[in-house]
Amino acid sequence: MNKKKKEVRRKFSFLITVLAGASVSHIFRQLKNHSLDYKYAIRVVLTVIVGCILEPFRWWEEIRWKRKIRKTKISESPVFIIGFWRSGTTLLHSLLCQVPGVTYITTYQTVFPNLLLSHSWWFKPVIGRFWPTHRPFDEVKLGLDLPQEEEIALANLQDISFYNFLYFPKDFEKFYEKELFIKNTGLEKVERWKSEYLKMIKKAMLNLDGGRFISKSPSNMARISLILEMFPDAKFIFIYRDPYKAVESFYRFFHEVLIAVQVQQSGDILSRNRLTRLYADMIRQYNLEKNKIDPQNLVEIKFEDFSKNPLEGLREIYTQFKLTGYDEALPYFKSYLEEVSGFTQTRYEITPETIDGINRFAGDIVKKYGYTERDPG
């Protein structure tokens, strides 16, 4: 009688930071521009060593694929999934990426965007032996070939990425202004961000031999204008959730992620109060800029409704965007939903601090999206 193969589980921890997937010059530039805590010296040194080892392979990929990437055309308007962290973006993204023929950023490309097309055949199995199998806090599966958001890939390709705060949490406010909302950021850096974004998408298309790009990045809530400059006909899906739950879950989730990647102590910088204000600012920025999106290219989804009937939500998306192939995609959607049917959301208490912060900084947002204001007690 065949025994069921035991599931391999590896803890969410890293000896190096994922900056190891960047160029050596980029690694040193980031380390030079931010202070380091001695507690994380080994993590930093190992990151530099791995980056130096991988540098020749990065050069080869650049030379080997430069012309092919340049000739690749993004002919179908991309779909950008946006919404505050912990609001259902991962579920929605994973579902839309089940359909054969679409393009997405894989976890491997997210961490090693410069080693995707020439070296993944040998390097990915090596990394896979050490890679965490599940995310912290919510136990969502992590696999190097699974869909992933692109913000860390962008952090490894150029200077602008809000996720740089994961390595350098003391500098959160700098990243908040210059790399999330991209204020007081030089034009040259912004143009480089656009260029690397386009190149990253093209590499993903070549990697998966895919067509329409499906993006997931909460940070893009603050960058709608820039995305429309690159893709005037871009399609956006905004998914939102009970603000109290989203912020509390965000706080708990990212503090667990920080432990695995930071090279600075965070102190009390990333308090619930601060992250509540981040939530309010991002939702307001989205509402400020969403009128720039062609109405037929925007779908807004309430997570609580979507989670109850995801197939109907997906049908709405296909209908609104006039996408073909829903019936053909349906078996893939159903298969994935069956696969994750045993998943249960992590239970947690919403603290009075979070409730008070939401009421003070985002009370209008609570009402706008039809939720009930809570009493901190």
Backbone torsions as a table, in degrees:
resi	resn	phi	psi	omega
1	MET	NA	129.1	-177.7
2	ASN	-75.0	129.6	176.3
3	LYS	-86.7	143.2	178.3
4	LYS	-67.0	130.4	-178.3
5	LYS	-64.9	129.3	-178.4
6	LYS	-68.7	133.4	-179.6
7	GLU	-69.7	131.1	177.2
8	VAL	-81.4	131.4	178.5
9	ARG	-128.4	128.9	176.5
10	ARG	-122.7	137.5	-176.2
11	LYS	-63.3	148.5	176.6
12	PHE	-77.1	88.3	178.9
13	SER	-154.6	153.1	-177.3
14	PHE	-137.7	139.4	172.8
15	LEU	-79.0	-23.6	179.9
16	ILE	-123.1	168.7	170.9
17	THR	-90.7	159.5	-179.9
18	VAL	-73.1	-1.1	170.3
19	LEU	-62.4	-15.9	178.1
20	ALA	-59.7	-19.8	179.1
21	GLY	-83.9	-0.7	179.8
22	ALA	-91.8	173.2	174.3
23	SER	-69.5	156.4	179.8
24	VAL	-61.3	-40.3	-179.9
25	SER	-62.6	-38.1	179.2
26	HIS	-69.0	-41.0	178.0
27	ILE	-59.1	-48.4	-178.4
28	PHE	-66.9	-34.5	178.6
29	ARG	-64.8	-42.3	178.5
30	GLN	-66.0	-42.5	-179.8
31	LEU	-66.7	-33.7	179.7
32	LYS	-70.2	-35.8	-174.0
33	ASN	-84.1	-6.2	-177.2
34	HIS	-137.8	145.7	178.5
35	SER	-73.5	156.4	179.8
36	LEU	-123.1	151.3	174.5
37	ASP	-101.6	135.6	-175.8
38	TYR	-58.5	-26.0	179.1
39	LYS	-55.1	-28.4	-175.6
40	TYR	-107.6	20.3	-175.3
41	ALA	-58.9	-43.1	-178.5
42	ILE	-63.7	-41.8	178.6
43	ARG	-60.8	-40.8	179.9
44	VAL	-67.7	-47.4	-178.7
45	VAL	-60.7	-44.7	179.1
46	LEU	-64.7	-36.2	176.5
47	THR	-60.4	-45.9	179.5
48	VAL	-63.6	-43.4	-179.1
49	ILE	-61.9	-47.9	179.5
50	VAL	-63.0	-41.6	178.3
51	GLY	-59.9	-40.0	179.1
52	CYS	-67.3	-40.2	178.2
53	ILE	-62.2	-39.4	-176.1
54	LEU	-82.3	-12.7	-174.1
55	GLU	-55.8	-47.1	179.0
56	PRO	-60.4	-34.4	178.5
57	PHE	-68.7	-35.1	176.5
58	ARG	-64.4	-43.7	178.2
59	TRP	-59.4	-44.5	-178.4
60	TRP	-61.5	-44.9	179.8
61	GLU	-61.6	-40.6	179.4
62	GLU	-60.9	-45.3	-178.5
63	ILE	-69.6	-45.9	-173.8
64	ARG	-66.2	-36.0	-170.8
65	TRP	-111.3	0.2	-174.3
66	LYS	-55.6	-49.7	-177.3
67	ARG	-66.9	-42.3	-179.0
68	LYS	-62.6	-41.3	179.6
69	ILE	-64.8	-43.7	-178.8
70	ARG	-61.1	-35.7	-177.4
71	LYS	-80.9	-14.7	-179.1
72	THR	-70.4	130.9	-177.8
73	LYS	-106.2	136.8	173.7
74	ILE	-94.7	91.5	-170.1
75	SER	-90.9	-23.9	179.9
76	GLU	-103.2	138.2	-177.8
77	SER	-63.6	127.3	-178.8
78	PRO	-67.7	159.6	174.8
79	VAL	-111.2	123.0	-178.3
80	PHE	-108.8	115.1	175.2
81	ILE	-88.7	121.9	-179.7
82	ILE	-129.3	161.0	-177.4
83	GLY	154.6	153.9	-179.3
84	PHE	-63.6	152.4	179.1
85	TRP	-53.3	145.9	177.2
86	ARG	69.2	29.5	-178.6
87	SER	-115.1	13.1	177.5
88	GLY	101.2	8.3	-179.2
89	THR	-63.7	-36.8	-178.3
90	THR	-65.4	-46.1	178.3
91	LEU	-59.4	-48.1	-178.5
92	LEU	-62.8	-44.3	180.0
93	HIS	-62.7	-47.5	-179.4
94	SER	-58.9	-40.8	179.6
95	LEU	-64.6	-49.9	-177.9
96	LEU	-64.3	-25.0	-178.9
97	CYS	-87.1	0.1	177.0
98	GLN	-73.4	-21.2	-173.8
99	VAL	-75.0	125.2	177.4
100	PRO	-58.2	140.5	175.7
101	GLY	97.3	-6.7	175.8
102	VAL	-89.8	166.1	179.5
103	THR	-116.0	139.9	175.5
104	TYR	-152.2	163.9	175.7
105	ILE	-83.6	124.9	176.1
106	THR	-83.5	164.8	176.4
107	THR	-59.3	-40.0	179.0
108	TYR	-60.3	-46.8	179.4
109	GLN	-65.1	-33.0	178.6
110	THR	-58.2	-43.9	-175.2
111	VAL	-88.7	-35.5	-177.6
112	PHE	-124.9	64.4	-176.1
113	PRO	-66.4	-18.0	-179.1
114	ASN	-93.8	0.5	-178.1
115	LEU	-127.9	36.2	-170.9
116	LEU	-88.8	-47.2	-167.3
117	LEU	-93.0	-25.2	-176.5
118	SER	-107.3	-25.2	-167.3
119	HIS	-125.0	-2.5	-176.5
120	SER	-65.3	-25.5	-177.2
121	TRP	-60.7	-30.7	179.1
122	TRP	-109.9	-31.8	-174.2
123	PHE	-79.1	-34.0	-178.5
124	LYS	-62.6	-44.3	176.7
125	PRO	-61.5	-33.4	178.5
126	VAL	-65.8	-50.0	-179.5
127	ILE	-64.7	-36.6	-177.6
128	GLY	-59.9	-23.2	179.8
129	ARG	-72.6	-17.5	-177.5
130	PHE	-116.4	-11.7	-170.4
131	TRP	-70.5	138.0	177.1
132	PRO	-57.5	144.8	-178.2
133	THR	-92.1	-20.0	-177.7
134	HIS	-142.9	149.9	174.2
135	ARG	-70.9	152.5	174.1
136	PRO	-72.0	160.3	174.0
137	PHE	75.5	-53.4	-174.3
138	ASP	-110.3	-4.9	174.6
139	GLU	63.6	22.8	173.6
140	VAL	-67.6	138.0	-177.1
141	LYS	-64.7	141.8	174.5
142	LEU	-116.9	125.7	176.4
143	GLY	-139.8	144.9	-174.4
144	LEU	-64.8	-22.3	179.7
145	ASP	-99.6	-0.5	-178.3
146	LEU	-79.8	155.5	177.9
147	PRO	-60.7	143.3	-179.0
148	GLN	-145.6	156.2	176.0
149	GLU	-74.2	156.8	-168.5
150	GLU	-96.4	1.1	-172.3
151	GLU	-64.8	-36.4	178.0
152	ILE	-70.2	-37.1	175.5
153	ALA	-58.4	-44.1	178.3
154	LEU	-63.8	-33.5	177.4
155	ALA	-65.5	-26.7	179.2
156	ASN	-90.1	-7.5	-175.5
157	LEU	-106.4	-26.2	-177.8
158	GLN	-161.4	-173.0	-167.8
159	ASP	-84.0	-23.5	-173.0
160	ILE	-93.2	112.2	172.7
161	SER	-164.9	125.3	178.8
162	PHE	-61.1	-28.1	-177.5
163	TYR	-70.7	-3.6	171.7
164	ASN	-61.0	-21.9	179.3
165	PHE	-67.2	-19.7	177.8
166	LEU	-66.7	-31.6	176.0
167	TYR	-84.9	-38.8	-172.4
168	PHE	-124.0	68.3	-174.1
169	PRO	-63.3	-24.5	177.2
170	LYS	-62.4	-26.1	-177.1
171	ASP	-98.1	24.3	-177.8
172	PHE	-51.1	-45.0	-175.5
173	GLU	-64.5	-34.2	177.2
174	LYS	-65.6	-45.5	179.8
175	PHE	-66.4	-35.5	-178.9
176	TYR	-57.9	-47.3	-177.0
177	GLU	-80.6	-49.5	-169.4
178	LYS	-88.5	-26.1	-171.9
179	GLU	-119.2	-8.9	171.0
180	LEU	-102.8	-60.2	179.3
181	PHE	-86.4	-6.8	176.8
182	ILE	49.0	54.0	174.5
183	LYS	-103.8	144.4	-179.4
184	ASN	54.6	36.5	177.8
185	THR	-110.2	132.4	-176.0
186	GLY	-58.9	145.4	-179.0
187	LEU	-58.5	-38.0	-179.3
188	GLU	-60.8	-41.8	179.2
189	LYS	-67.1	-38.8	179.6
190	VAL	-64.8	-42.7	178.6
191	GLU	-65.2	-35.6	176.6
192	ARG	-65.9	-39.5	177.6
193	TRP	-58.7	-46.9	179.4
194	LYS	-61.7	-45.3	-177.8
195	SER	-61.5	-45.3	-179.2
196	GLU	-70.0	-32.3	177.2
197	TYR	-62.5	-48.2	179.5
198	LEU	-61.7	-43.8	179.8
199	LYS	-63.0	-40.8	179.2
200	MET	-61.1	-43.0	179.2
201	ILE	-64.4	-42.4	-179.9
202	LYS	-63.6	-39.5	178.1
203	LYS	-65.2	-38.0	177.3
204	ALA	-63.8	-38.9	177.7
205	MET	-62.4	-42.6	178.7
206	LEU	-68.5	-37.6	-178.9
207	ASN	-64.0	-42.3	-175.3
208	LEU	-102.7	-1.8	-175.1
209	ASP	52.0	46.6	-172.3
210	GLY	-110.2	175.3	179.4
211	GLY	-109.7	-106.4	-173.7
212	ARG	-59.2	131.6	-178.9
213	PHE	-85.0	129.0	176.8
214	ILE	-109.0	112.8	-176.4
215	SER	-102.1	147.8	167.9
216	LYS	-135.9	116.8	177.3
217	SER	-159.3	105.1	176.2
218	PRO	-54.0	-33.4	-178.9
219	SER	-59.2	-26.8	-178.1
220	ASN	-69.5	-9.2	172.4
221	MET	-57.3	-29.9	-177.1
222	ALA	-96.2	6.9	-172.5
223	ARG	-132.1	26.4	-176.2
224	ILE	-57.5	-42.1	-178.8
225	SER	-61.6	-42.4	179.7
226	LEU	-65.3	-40.9	179.8
227	ILE	-64.8	-40.1	179.1
228	LEU	-68.1	-26.7	174.0
229	GLU	-65.3	-36.3	179.2
230	MET	-81.6	-38.9	-175.8
231	PHE	-134.6	85.9	-177.0
232	PRO	-57.9	-26.3	-178.9
233	ASP	-104.4	21.5	-179.7
234	ALA	-59.7	147.2	178.6
235	LYS	-107.2	140.5	-175.6
236	PHE	-125.7	137.0	171.5
237	ILE	-117.8	114.8	177.9
238	PHE	-101.3	117.6	179.2
239	ILE	-113.4	132.0	-175.5
240	TYR	-129.8	159.0	-174.1
241	ARG	-141.0	163.9	174.0
242	ASP	-43.2	116.3	-175.5
243	PRO	-56.1	-37.2	-179.1
244	TYR	-63.6	-44.5	179.8
245	LYS	-69.3	-41.9	-177.9
246	ALA	-60.9	-47.1	-176.8
247	VAL	-69.6	-43.7	179.2
248	GLU	-62.4	-43.2	179.3
249	SER	-65.8	-40.5	177.7
250	PHE	-59.9	-45.4	-179.9
251	TYR	-59.6	-49.5	-176.8
252	ARG	-67.4	-42.4	-178.0
253	PHE	-62.9	-51.6	-174.2
254	PHE	-72.2	-26.2	174.9
255	HIS	-70.7	-26.9	173.9
256	GLU	-76.1	-35.9	177.4
257	VAL	-67.3	-41.5	-178.2
258	LEU	-52.4	-43.4	-177.1
259	ILE	-54.9	-34.5	-174.4
260	ALA	-83.9	-18.2	-171.5
261	VAL	-128.3	-16.2	-171.4
262	GLN	-69.7	151.8	172.5
263	VAL	-124.3	10.7	171.8
264	GLN	-133.8	150.5	170.1
265	GLN	-74.0	141.6	-177.2
266	SER	-90.7	-22.9	-177.0
267	GLY	59.6	-139.6	179.7
268	ASP	-105.8	20.9	-178.4
269	ILE	-63.4	-42.3	-177.1
270	LEU	-94.6	57.3	179.9
271	SER	-74.7	164.7	175.3
272	ARG	-58.9	-37.5	179.6
273	ASN	-61.0	-44.7	-178.1
274	ARG	-67.9	-41.3	-178.3
275	LEU	-71.4	-26.7	173.6
276	THR	-65.5	-41.8	178.1
277	ARG	-67.7	-33.1	174.2
278	LEU	-61.4	-45.6	178.2
279	TYR	-56.7	-50.2	-177.5
280	ALA	-61.7	-42.6	-178.7
281	ASP	-64.9	-40.3	-177.2
282	MET	-71.6	-41.3	177.7
283	ILE	-63.5	-40.8	179.3
284	ARG	-67.0	-38.0	178.3
285	GLN	-64.0	-41.2	177.0
286	TYR	-60.5	-46.9	-179.2
287	ASN	-66.8	-27.0	177.6
288	LEU	-71.3	-34.4	-172.7
289	GLU	-104.2	-11.3	-173.0
290	LYS	-66.5	-19.9	178.0
291	ASN	-68.9	-11.5	176.7
292	LYS	-79.9	-15.3	179.9
293	ILE	-85.7	133.3	173.7
294	ASP	-56.4	126.1	-176.7
295	PRO	-50.6	-33.1	-179.3
296	GLN	-74.3	-9.5	179.8
297	ASN	-105.0	17.6	-178.6
298	LEU	-132.3	130.2	172.3
299	VAL	-124.8	132.8	175.7
300	GLU	-112.7	129.4	-173.9
301	ILE	-128.5	133.7	174.0
302	LYS	-87.2	122.9	-174.7
303	PHE	-56.9	-42.2	-177.8
304	GLU	-59.7	-36.4	176.7
305	ASP	-74.1	-42.9	-177.4
306	PHE	-63.3	-41.7	-177.5
307	SER	-66.1	-26.6	178.3
308	LYS	-77.3	-34.9	-178.0
309	ASN	-143.7	72.6	-176.0
310	PRO	-64.3	-32.3	-178.9
311	LEU	-65.3	-38.1	177.2
312	GLU	-68.0	-37.6	176.6
313	GLY	-64.0	-39.8	177.9
314	LEU	-66.6	-38.4	177.3
315	ARG	-62.3	-40.4	178.3
316	GLU	-60.8	-41.6	179.3
317	ILE	-63.1	-48.8	180.0
318	TYR	-59.6	-41.7	-178.5
319	THR	-67.2	-47.3	-177.7
320	GLN	-61.4	-41.8	-176.8
321	PHE	-88.9	1.3	-179.1
322	LYS	55.6	42.6	177.2
323	LEU	-87.3	138.9	177.6
324	THR	-91.0	159.7	170.8
325	GLY	95.3	17.0	-179.7
326	TYR	-62.5	-44.7	-178.2
327	ASP	-62.3	-37.4	177.8
328	GLU	-69.9	-31.3	-178.7
329	ALA	-79.9	-21.2	-173.1
330	LEU	-54.2	-44.5	179.0
331	PRO	-60.8	-34.3	179.0
332	TYR	-69.9	-40.0	176.9
333	PHE	-62.1	-46.6	-178.1
334	LYS	-64.1	-39.8	179.7
335	SER	-61.9	-43.7	179.9
336	TYR	-67.1	-42.2	179.6
337	LEU	-62.6	-35.5	176.6
338	GLU	-67.9	-37.5	179.9
339	GLU	-62.3	-38.5	-176.5
340	VAL	-99.8	11.4	-175.1
341	SER	-63.5	-24.9	-179.7
342	GLY	-85.7	-1.8	-178.5
343	PHE	-72.1	132.9	175.3
344	THR	-120.8	135.3	-179.2
345	GLN	-65.7	143.3	178.8
346	THR	-63.6	133.6	178.5
347	ARG	-87.4	139.5	178.8
348	TYR	-157.2	155.6	177.8
349	GLU	-89.4	137.8	174.9
350	ILE	-87.0	117.8	-172.3
351	THR	-74.3	155.1	175.4
352	PRO	-57.2	-32.8	179.4
353	GLU	-63.1	-42.2	178.5
354	THR	-66.2	-44.4	-179.5
355	ILE	-61.4	-45.7	180.0
356	ASP	-63.1	-40.6	179.9
357	GLY	-64.4	-43.9	178.8
358	ILE	-63.0	-43.3	-179.3
359	ASN	-62.8	-36.9	-177.7
360	ARG	-79.7	-42.5	-172.5
361	PHE	-101.0	-19.4	-175.0
362	ALA	-138.3	26.3	179.5
363	GLY	-59.4	-37.2	179.3
364	ASP	-67.5	-32.4	179.6
365	ILE	-71.0	-38.9	176.7
366	VAL	-55.3	-46.8	-178.2
367	LYS	-71.2	-41.0	-177.4
368	LYS	-57.1	-39.7	-175.8
369	TYR	-98.4	12.8	169.1
370	GLY	81.1	24.5	178.0
371	TYR	-100.2	164.5	-177.9
372	THR	-96.0	131.2	178.5
373	GLU	-66.7	135.0	-177.6
374	ARG	-98.8	156.9	178.1
375	ASP	-100.6	123.4	-178.8
376	PRO	-64.1	-18.9	175.4
377	GLY	75.7	NA	NA
